[in-house]
Amino acid sequence: MEGSEEQAGPRPPHPGDHRIRDGDFVVLKREDVFKAVQVQRRKKVTFEKQWFYLDNVIGHSYGTTFEVTSGGSLQPKKKKEEPTSETKEAGTDNRNIIDDGKSQKLTQDDIKALKDKGIKGEEIVQQLIENSTTFRDKTEFAQDKYIKKKKKKYEAMITVVKPSTRILSVMYYAREPGKIKYALFPFKSIIGGNHMRYDTLAQMLTLGNIRAGNKMIVMETCAGLVLGAMMERMGGFGSIIQLYPGGGPVRAATACFGFPKSFLSGLYEFPLNQVDSLLNGTLSAEMLSSEPKDSASVEESNGTLEEKQTSEQENEDSMPEAPESNHPEEQETMEIVSQDPDSKEPKERGNKKDYIQEKQRRQEEQKKRHLEAAALLSERNADGLIVASRFHPTPLLLSLLDFVAPSRPFVVYCQYKEPLLECYTKLRERGGVINLRLSETWLRNYQVLPDRSHPKLLMSGGGGYLLSGFTVAMDNLKADPSLKSSTSTLELHKTEEPAAKKRKCPESDSTFQKLL
């Protein structure tokens, strides 16, 4: 643990962290919809059927609200007008209002003409109110609802916020929770989409005791969301060993956090198919070198700029689809097509030679990182284990618990309860764990408004299940033959005990018959 603290340093202080800079990862927010993008000059961004450029957000503070103007330019919204004269008159009820489609005098052509003239969305909403024949007959609540609906349609207001675990988890879960998963792998032990809710992720971080200075092991197939949440909480102190299936780790969501390079110095990855060899002591450098190196995980393990660019390009247009499109083999195919000198036109041989040398350098660097991760795992003194995978948790947990030190927590997430029940039973049979707990978090959102606070009509059906516990030092009963004989004697007495109880049953039955 002390060694892990020395490897990772603190985050370098940035006095302008509250300001948006070129190249930063930000989250765009409009109402309850989020999208993670990277700030780049003259780069067109499409969000909620609106396209614009992010040039003007550079230099502004996080949390600033911008309005999309003509030409795709973003202008900061002035905090002036909150109360307006829209709700001067209001009706008592809405029973006499008939929705026949004739209450609005403005047609779609009129609204389009207003947009072409460059009239802002706020003025369009005001004209819609003035040209509505039923607006003043509506109740005050109905008027507020109408104004809110029209503002959402015609006012293009976008807020730029700083990425965080809560915002990114809400974004992934709200748009398509089934995409919080790994790329398609034809493994038989696949269970399904993860559907990890943000409150479940918070429970995982709490139960796993994620804190600065820890040495953590994580096996997750949630596009790097769990990994990013752990890195954020640890703050660049300590070390994390990520186990991954396939050709390389998928960290599309991790890149959206925009961590500095100092955070990546304590991040290691290790192939999942070499865990058994590491446990048996048969792991060699040649076995690691046989792993496919032609993947985007090389850039990710080095913490270079290519990691951010690759992940951002896959997440920019459709954020939920990022995990599937981030398949390592596909990334390498795209990388070869774009970088190989012989792919399109014949170029100088020197360029091809430089490319091969750079590729070999990356392979050696990845091999070095794998050996470092293997050395950390071989110490078997990890401070915790987090498993959030689409694969069956039982074989994963039984193998990875050997790397965790005694009296340390572990947390396993699964969308369904049955695999965790099987895992619970196997852990009881294995021993070496205490305080096993299988739980499900329940979440309900509330609307909090004056005179109309109530639970929302739609709520989440389920956020998955968590199996948590603590490791303890295993006793060596099986190794000592004398203890084995004593345990067998105890088991013999236990098997004889029910037979003695059965002999008393006929006597009680005969006594009962005599009384009758």
C-alpha positions as CSV (number, residue, x, y, z in Angstrom):
1,M,0.0,0.0,0.0
2,E,2.9,2.3,0.8
3,G,4.5,1.5,-2.5
4,S,1.3,2.4,-4.4
5,E,1.2,5.8,-2.7
6,E,4.7,6.5,-4.0
7,Q,3.8,5.6,-7.6
8,A,0.9,8.0,-8.0
9,G,1.4,11.6,-7.3
10,P,-1.2,14.3,-6.6
11,R,-3.0,16.2,-9.2
12,P,-1.0,19.3,-10.4
13,P,-2.8,22.5,-9.3
14,H,-4.5,24.3,-12.1
15,P,-5.7,27.8,-11.1
16,G,-8.0,27.9,-14.1
17,D,-9.8,24.6,-13.4
18,H,-13.1,26.5,-13.1
19,R,-12.6,27.9,-16.6
20,I,-13.3,26.0,-19.8
21,R,-10.2,25.5,-21.9
22,D,-9.5,24.2,-25.4
23,G,-9.2,20.4,-25.4
24,D,-11.2,19.9,-22.1
25,F,-13.9,17.3,-21.8
26,V,-17.3,18.9,-20.9
27,V,-20.9,17.8,-20.6
28,L,-23.6,19.6,-22.4
29,K,-26.9,19.9,-20.6
30,R,-30.3,20.8,-21.9
31,E,-33.2,20.2,-19.5
32,D,-32.6,16.6,-18.4
33,V,-30.5,15.5,-21.4
34,F,-26.7,15.3,-21.2
35,K,-24.0,14.7,-23.8
36,A,-20.2,14.5,-23.2
37,V,-18.0,16.2,-25.8
38,Q,-14.5,17.5,-26.2
39,V,-14.0,21.3,-26.7
40,Q,-12.3,21.9,-30.0
41,R,-12.3,25.0,-32.2
42,R,-14.3,24.9,-35.4
43,K,-15.7,21.5,-34.6
44,K,-19.4,21.2,-35.3
45,V,-21.4,19.5,-32.5
46,T,-25.0,18.2,-32.8
47,F,-27.1,18.1,-29.7
48,E,-30.9,17.8,-29.4
49,K,-31.4,18.6,-33.1
50,Q,-29.3,21.7,-32.8
51,W,-25.8,22.2,-34.3
52,F,-23.3,24.7,-33.1
53,Y,-19.6,25.4,-32.4
54,L,-18.0,25.4,-29.0
55,D,-15.4,28.2,-29.8
56,N,-17.2,30.7,-27.6
57,V,-17.4,28.6,-24.5
58,I,-13.6,28.7,-24.1
59,G,-12.7,31.0,-21.2
60,H,-16.1,30.9,-19.6
61,S,-16.8,29.3,-16.2
62,Y,-18.4,25.8,-15.9
63,G,-22.1,26.0,-15.4
64,T,-22.6,28.9,-17.8
65,T,-25.7,28.8,-19.9
66,F,-25.4,29.6,-23.6
67,E,-28.0,30.4,-26.3
68,V,-27.6,29.0,-29.8
69,T,-27.8,31.9,-32.3
70,S,-27.7,32.0,-36.0
71,G,-24.7,30.5,-37.6
72,G,-24.2,28.0,-34.8
73,S,-22.6,30.5,-32.4
74,L,-23.1,30.2,-28.7
75,Q,-23.7,33.4,-26.7
76,P,-23.9,33.6,-22.9
77,K,-27.4,34.1,-21.7
78,K,-28.0,37.2,-19.7
79,K,-29.5,36.6,-16.3
80,K,-32.2,39.3,-16.5
81,E,-35.6,38.2,-17.3
82,E,-37.1,35.6,-14.9
83,P,-40.6,36.9,-14.0
84,T,-42.6,38.1,-17.0
85,S,-46.1,39.4,-17.6
86,E,-47.2,36.1,-19.1
87,T,-49.4,35.0,-16.1
88,K,-51.3,38.1,-15.3
89,E,-54.7,36.5,-16.0
90,A,-55.5,32.9,-15.2
91,G,-58.6,30.8,-15.2
92,T,-60.0,28.7,-12.4
93,D,-60.2,25.4,-14.2
94,N,-59.6,23.8,-17.6
95,R,-62.9,22.1,-18.1
96,N,-64.2,24.4,-20.8
97,I,-61.0,24.4,-22.8
98,I,-61.2,22.2,-25.9
99,D,-58.1,21.1,-27.8
100,D,-59.4,21.4,-31.3
101,G,-56.1,22.7,-32.8
102,K,-57.6,26.1,-33.6
103,S,-56.6,28.0,-30.5
104,Q,-53.2,29.1,-32.0
105,K,-53.4,31.7,-34.6
106,L,-49.8,31.4,-35.7
107,T,-49.1,28.7,-38.3
108,Q,-45.9,26.7,-38.8
109,D,-45.1,28.9,-41.7
110,D,-45.4,32.0,-39.5
111,I,-43.1,30.5,-36.9
112,K,-40.6,29.5,-39.6
113,A,-40.6,33.0,-41.0
114,L,-39.9,34.4,-37.5
115,K,-36.9,32.1,-37.2
116,D,-35.6,33.1,-40.6
117,K,-35.7,36.7,-39.5
118,G,-33.4,35.9,-36.6
119,I,-36.0,36.4,-33.8
120,K,-34.9,34.7,-30.6
121,G,-36.8,31.8,-29.1
122,E,-38.0,33.9,-26.2
123,E,-39.7,36.3,-28.4
124,I,-41.3,33.5,-30.4
125,V,-42.7,32.0,-27.2
126,Q,-44.1,35.4,-26.2
127,Q,-45.9,35.7,-29.6
128,L,-47.3,32.2,-29.2
129,I,-48.7,33.2,-25.9
130,E,-50.2,36.4,-27.3
131,N,-51.8,34.6,-30.3
132,S,-53.3,31.8,-28.2
133,T,-57.0,32.2,-27.6
134,T,-57.1,29.7,-24.7
135,F,-54.0,30.7,-22.8
136,R,-55.7,33.2,-20.4
137,D,-58.4,30.7,-19.6
138,K,-56.0,28.1,-18.3
139,T,-55.1,27.8,-14.7
140,E,-51.8,29.1,-13.4
141,F,-50.2,25.7,-13.3
142,A,-51.4,24.9,-16.9
143,Q,-49.9,28.2,-18.1
144,D,-46.6,27.4,-16.5
145,K,-46.6,24.0,-18.1
146,Y,-47.5,25.5,-21.5
147,I,-44.6,28.1,-21.3
148,K,-42.2,25.4,-20.2
149,K,-43.2,23.2,-23.1
150,K,-42.8,26.0,-25.7
151,K,-39.5,27.1,-24.2
152,K,-38.1,23.6,-24.5
153,K,-39.1,23.5,-28.2
154,Y,-38.1,27.0,-29.4
155,E,-35.4,28.2,-26.9
156,A,-32.1,26.5,-27.5
157,M,-30.4,26.9,-24.1
158,I,-27.4,24.8,-23.4
159,T,-25.5,24.7,-20.1
160,V,-21.8,23.5,-20.1
161,V,-21.0,21.6,-16.9
162,K,-17.9,19.8,-15.6
163,P,-17.9,16.0,-16.0
164,S,-18.3,14.1,-12.8
165,T,-19.3,10.6,-11.7
166,R,-22.9,11.6,-11.0
167,I,-23.4,13.5,-14.3
168,L,-21.9,10.8,-16.5
169,S,-23.7,8.0,-14.8
170,V,-27.0,9.8,-15.1
171,M,-26.2,10.5,-18.8
172,Y,-25.5,6.9,-19.6
173,Y,-28.4,5.5,-17.7
174,A,-31.0,8.0,-19.0
175,R,-30.2,7.6,-22.7
176,E,-29.8,3.8,-22.9
177,P,-28.8,1.9,-19.8
178,G,-28.3,-1.3,-21.8
179,K,-25.3,0.3,-23.5
180,I,-23.4,0.5,-20.2
181,K,-21.7,-2.8,-21.1
182,Y,-18.8,-4.2,-22.9
183,A,-18.4,-4.7,-26.6
184,L,-19.9,-7.9,-28.1
185,F,-17.9,-10.9,-27.1
186,P,-19.2,-14.5,-27.9
187,F,-18.6,-15.8,-24.4
188,K,-21.1,-18.3,-23.1
189,S,-21.1,-16.7,-19.6
190,I,-22.5,-13.4,-20.8
191,I,-25.5,-12.4,-18.8
192,G,-26.9,-9.3,-20.4
193,G,-26.8,-5.5,-20.4
194,N,-25.7,-4.0,-17.1
195,H,-28.3,-1.3,-16.6
196,M,-26.3,0.2,-13.7
197,R,-28.1,3.1,-12.1
198,Y,-26.3,6.0,-10.6
199,D,-27.4,5.3,-7.0
200,T,-26.2,1.7,-7.4
201,L,-22.8,3.0,-8.5
202,A,-22.7,5.2,-5.4
203,Q,-23.4,2.2,-3.2
204,M,-20.5,0.3,-4.9
205,L,-18.0,3.1,-4.2
206,T,-19.1,3.3,-0.6
207,L,-19.2,-0.5,0.1
208,G,-15.9,-0.9,-1.6
209,N,-14.2,1.8,0.6
210,I,-12.8,3.6,-2.4
211,R,-10.4,6.2,-1.1
212,A,-7.1,7.8,-1.8
213,G,-4.0,5.7,-1.3
214,N,-5.7,2.4,-1.9
215,K,-4.6,-0.5,-4.1
216,M,-7.7,-1.6,-5.9
217,I,-8.6,-4.3,-8.4
218,V,-11.5,-3.7,-10.8
219,M,-13.1,-6.0,-13.3
220,E,-15.8,-4.1,-15.2
221,T,-17.5,-4.1,-18.6
222,C,-19.3,-0.8,-18.2
223,A,-17.3,1.1,-20.8
224,G,-15.0,2.4,-18.1
225,L,-17.7,4.2,-16.1
226,V,-16.9,2.3,-12.9
227,L,-13.1,2.7,-13.4
228,G,-13.6,6.5,-13.9
229,A,-15.7,6.8,-10.8
230,M,-12.9,5.0,-8.8
231,M,-10.2,7.2,-10.3
232,E,-12.2,10.3,-9.4
233,R,-12.7,9.3,-5.8
234,M,-9.0,8.3,-5.4
235,G,-7.9,11.6,-6.7
236,G,-4.7,10.4,-8.3
237,F,-3.3,8.7,-5.2
238,G,-2.9,4.9,-5.1
239,S,-3.1,2.4,-7.8
240,I,-5.8,0.6,-9.8
241,I,-5.4,-2.7,-11.6
242,Q,-8.0,-3.2,-14.3
243,L,-8.6,-6.7,-15.6
244,Y,-10.1,-6.9,-19.1
245,P,-11.3,-9.5,-21.5
246,G,-10.5,-9.5,-25.1
247,G,-7.8,-7.6,-26.8
248,G,-7.7,-4.5,-24.6
249,P,-9.5,-2.5,-22.0
250,V,-12.5,-0.3,-23.0
251,R,-12.3,3.1,-21.4
252,A,-14.7,5.3,-23.5
253,A,-16.5,6.6,-20.4
254,T,-13.2,7.0,-18.5
255,A,-11.9,9.4,-21.2
256,C,-15.0,11.6,-20.7
257,F,-13.8,12.5,-17.2
258,G,-10.8,14.3,-18.7
259,F,-8.3,13.2,-16.1
260,P,-4.8,14.6,-16.2
261,K,-1.9,12.4,-17.1
262,S,-0.8,12.1,-13.4
263,F,-4.0,10.1,-12.7
264,L,-3.0,7.6,-15.4
265,S,0.4,6.9,-13.9
266,G,-1.3,4.7,-11.2
267,L,-3.5,2.9,-13.6
268,Y,-2.5,-0.6,-14.8
269,E,-4.3,-3.3,-16.9
270,F,-3.9,-7.0,-17.0
271,P,-5.5,-9.6,-19.3
272,L,-8.2,-11.7,-17.7
273,N,-7.2,-14.9,-19.5
274,Q,-3.8,-14.8,-17.7
275,V,-5.2,-14.7,-14.2
276,D,-5.1,-18.5,-13.8
277,S,-1.4,-18.6,-14.9
278,L,-0.6,-15.8,-12.4
279,L,-2.3,-17.7,-9.6
280,N,-0.5,-21.0,-10.5
281,G,2.9,-19.2,-10.8
282,T,3.3,-20.2,-14.5
283,L,3.0,-16.7,-16.0
284,S,5.9,-15.6,-18.2
285,A,6.7,-12.6,-20.2
286,E,6.3,-14.6,-23.4
287,M,2.7,-15.3,-22.5
288,L,2.0,-11.6,-22.1
289,S,3.8,-10.8,-25.4
290,S,1.4,-13.3,-27.1
291,E,-1.5,-11.0,-26.3
292,P,-2.7,-8.9,-29.2
293,K,-0.9,-5.5,-29.0
294,D,-2.6,-3.9,-32.0
295,S,-5.3,-2.2,-30.0
296,A,-6.2,1.1,-28.7
297,S,-5.4,-0.1,-25.2
298,V,-1.7,0.8,-25.9
299,E,-2.6,4.5,-26.1
300,E,-4.9,4.2,-23.1
301,S,-2.2,2.5,-21.0
302,N,0.3,5.2,-21.9
303,G,-2.2,8.0,-21.2
304,T,-1.4,9.8,-24.4
305,L,-3.6,12.1,-26.4
306,E,-4.6,9.3,-28.8
307,E,-6.7,7.8,-26.1
308,K,-8.8,10.9,-25.7
309,Q,-9.2,11.5,-29.4
310,T,-10.2,7.9,-30.2
311,S,-12.8,7.7,-27.3
312,E,-14.2,11.2,-28.0
313,Q,-14.7,10.5,-31.7
314,E,-16.7,7.4,-30.9
315,N,-18.7,9.1,-28.2
316,E,-19.3,12.5,-29.9
317,D,-22.3,11.8,-32.1
318,S,-24.1,9.1,-30.0
319,M,-22.9,8.7,-26.5
320,P,-24.6,5.4,-25.6
321,E,-23.2,3.6,-28.6
322,A,-19.6,4.4,-27.6
323,P,-18.9,1.1,-25.7
324,E,-19.9,-1.1,-28.6
325,S,-18.0,0.9,-31.2
326,N,-14.9,0.9,-29.0
327,H,-14.0,-2.6,-29.9
328,P,-10.2,-2.9,-29.7
329,E,-9.9,-4.8,-33.0
330,E,-12.0,-2.3,-34.8
331,Q,-10.0,0.5,-33.4
332,E,-6.8,-1.0,-34.7
333,T,-8.3,-1.6,-38.1
334,M,-9.2,2.1,-38.3
335,E,-5.8,3.1,-37.0
336,I,-4.0,1.0,-39.6
337,V,-6.1,2.4,-42.4
338,S,-5.4,5.9,-41.4
339,Q,-1.8,5.6,-40.6
340,D,-0.3,2.8,-42.7
341,P,1.7,4.4,-45.6
342,D,0.8,1.5,-48.0
343,S,-2.9,1.5,-47.3
344,K,-3.8,4.2,-49.9
345,E,-0.8,5.5,-51.8
346,P,2.8,4.3,-51.9
347,K,5.0,6.6,-49.9
348,E,8.6,6.6,-48.7
349,R,9.9,3.6,-47.0
350,G,11.1,5.7,-44.1
351,N,7.6,6.5,-43.1
352,K,6.7,2.9,-42.9
353,K,9.8,2.0,-41.0
354,D,9.0,4.8,-38.5
355,Y,5.5,3.5,-38.1
356,I,6.7,0.0,-37.4
357,Q,9.2,1.2,-34.9
358,E,6.5,3.3,-33.1
359,K,4.3,0.3,-33.1
360,Q,7.0,-1.9,-31.6
361,R,7.7,0.7,-29.0
362,R,4.0,0.8,-28.0
363,Q,4.0,-3.0,-27.7
364,E,7.0,-3.0,-25.5
365,E,5.5,-0.3,-23.3
366,Q,2.3,-2.3,-23.0
367,K,4.2,-5.5,-22.1
368,K,6.1,-3.5,-19.5
369,R,2.8,-2.3,-18.0
370,H,1.4,-5.8,-17.9
371,L,4.5,-7.0,-16.0
372,E,4.1,-4.2,-13.5
373,A,0.4,-5.1,-13.1
374,A,1.4,-8.8,-12.6
375,A,3.9,-7.8,-9.9
376,L,1.3,-5.8,-8.1
377,L,-1.2,-8.6,-8.2
378,S,1.4,-11.2,-7.1
379,E,1.8,-9.3,-3.8
380,R,-1.8,-10.4,-3.0
381,N,-2.4,-7.4,-0.8
382,A,-5.0,-5.4,-2.6
383,D,-7.2,-3.2,-0.5
384,G,-10.5,-4.0,-2.3
385,L,-12.1,-5.7,-5.3
386,I,-14.9,-4.3,-7.5
387,V,-16.6,-6.5,-10.1
388,A,-19.3,-5.1,-12.4
389,S,-19.3,-7.4,-15.4
390,R,-21.7,-8.9,-17.9
391,F,-20.0,-12.3,-17.3
392,H,-21.0,-14.7,-14.6
393,P,-19.7,-13.3,-11.3
394,T,-18.9,-16.6,-9.6
395,P,-15.7,-17.8,-11.4
396,L,-14.5,-14.2,-11.5
397,L,-14.9,-13.5,-7.8
398,L,-13.5,-16.9,-6.7
399,S,-10.3,-16.3,-8.7
400,L,-9.8,-12.6,-7.9
401,L,-10.4,-12.9,-4.2
402,D,-7.0,-14.6,-3.9
403,F,-5.4,-11.2,-4.7
404,V,-7.2,-9.3,-2.0
405,A,-5.6,-8.9,1.5
406,P,-7.6,-10.1,4.6
407,S,-10.1,-7.7,6.2
408,R,-10.7,-5.9,2.9
409,P,-14.1,-5.3,1.2
410,F,-15.3,-6.6,-2.1
411,V,-18.4,-5.7,-4.1
412,V,-20.0,-7.5,-7.0
413,Y,-22.7,-6.0,-9.2
414,C,-25.1,-7.8,-11.4
415,Q,-28.3,-6.8,-13.2
416,Y,-30.0,-10.0,-12.0
417,K,-30.3,-11.7,-8.6
418,E,-29.9,-15.3,-9.5
419,P,-26.2,-15.2,-10.5
420,L,-25.4,-13.4,-7.2
421,L,-27.4,-16.0,-5.2
422,E,-25.2,-18.7,-6.8
423,C,-22.1,-16.7,-6.0
424,Y,-23.3,-16.2,-2.4
425,T,-23.7,-20.0,-2.0
426,K,-20.2,-20.7,-3.5
427,L,-18.6,-18.2,-1.2
428,R,-20.3,-19.8,1.8
429,E,-18.9,-23.1,0.8
430,R,-15.4,-21.7,0.1
431,G,-15.1,-19.7,3.3
432,G,-12.7,-16.9,3.9
433,V,-15.4,-14.2,3.8
434,I,-17.7,-12.7,6.3
435,N,-20.6,-10.2,6.4
436,L,-22.0,-11.4,3.1
437,R,-24.9,-9.2,2.0
438,L,-27.1,-9.2,-1.0
439,S,-28.9,-6.0,-1.5
440,E,-31.0,-4.0,-4.0
441,T,-31.2,-0.2,-4.0
442,W,-34.6,1.4,-4.5
443,L,-35.0,4.8,-6.0
444,R,-37.9,7.1,-6.6
445,N,-37.7,10.7,-8.0
446,Y,-39.9,13.4,-6.6
447,Q,-41.1,16.6,-8.3
448,V,-40.7,19.5,-5.8
449,L,-42.7,22.5,-6.8
450,P,-44.9,24.9,-4.8
451,D,-48.3,23.3,-4.1
452,R,-47.5,20.4,-6.4
453,S,-44.8,18.2,-4.9
454,H,-45.4,14.6,-5.5
455,P,-43.6,11.4,-6.7
456,K,-43.0,11.3,-10.4
457,L,-45.3,9.0,-12.4
458,L,-42.5,7.1,-14.1
459,M,-39.8,5.5,-12.0
460,S,-37.0,3.1,-12.5
461,G,-37.9,-0.6,-12.3
462,G,-34.6,-1.7,-10.9
463,G,-31.0,-0.7,-10.6
464,G,-29.4,-4.1,-10.2
465,Y,-28.2,-6.1,-7.2
466,L,-25.0,-5.9,-5.1
467,L,-23.2,-8.7,-3.3
468,S,-20.8,-7.3,-0.7
469,G,-18.6,-8.7,2.0
470,F,-15.2,-8.7,3.7
471,T,-12.3,-11.1,3.3
472,V,-10.8,-12.9,6.3
473,A,-7.7,-15.0,6.7
474,M,-8.3,-18.6,5.6
475,D,-7.6,-21.4,8.2
476,N,-5.6,-24.4,7.2
477,L,-8.0,-27.2,8.4
478,K,-7.6,-29.1,5.2
479,A,-3.8,-29.1,5.4
480,D,-3.5,-30.6,9.0
481,P,-4.5,-34.3,9.0
482,S,-5.1,-34.3,12.8
483,L,-7.6,-31.5,12.4
484,K,-9.1,-33.3,9.5
485,S,-9.8,-36.4,11.7
486,S,-11.3,-34.2,14.5
487,T,-13.6,-32.5,11.9
488,S,-14.7,-35.8,10.6
489,T,-15.5,-37.0,14.1
490,L,-17.6,-33.8,14.6
491,E,-19.4,-34.5,11.4
492,L,-20.1,-38.1,12.5
493,H,-21.7,-36.8,15.7
494,K,-23.8,-34.4,13.6
495,T,-25.1,-37.2,11.4
496,E,-25.9,-39.4,14.4
497,E,-27.9,-36.6,16.1
498,P,-31.0,-36.7,13.8
499,A,-31.2,-40.5,14.2
500,A,-31.5,-40.1,18.0
501,K,-34.3,-37.6,17.6
502,K,-36.1,-40.0,15.3
503,R,-36.2,-42.7,18.0
504,K,-38.1,-40.4,20.3
505,C,-40.9,-39.9,17.8
506,P,-42.5,-43.4,18.0
507,E,-42.7,-43.0,21.9
508,S,-44.5,-39.7,21.6
509,D,-46.9,-41.2,19.1
510,S,-47.7,-44.2,21.3
511,T,-48.3,-42.0,24.3
512,F,-50.6,-39.8,22.3
513,Q,-52.6,-42.9,21.2
514,K,-53.0,-44.1,24.8
515,L,-54.4,-40.7,25.8
516,L,-56.9,-41.1,23.0
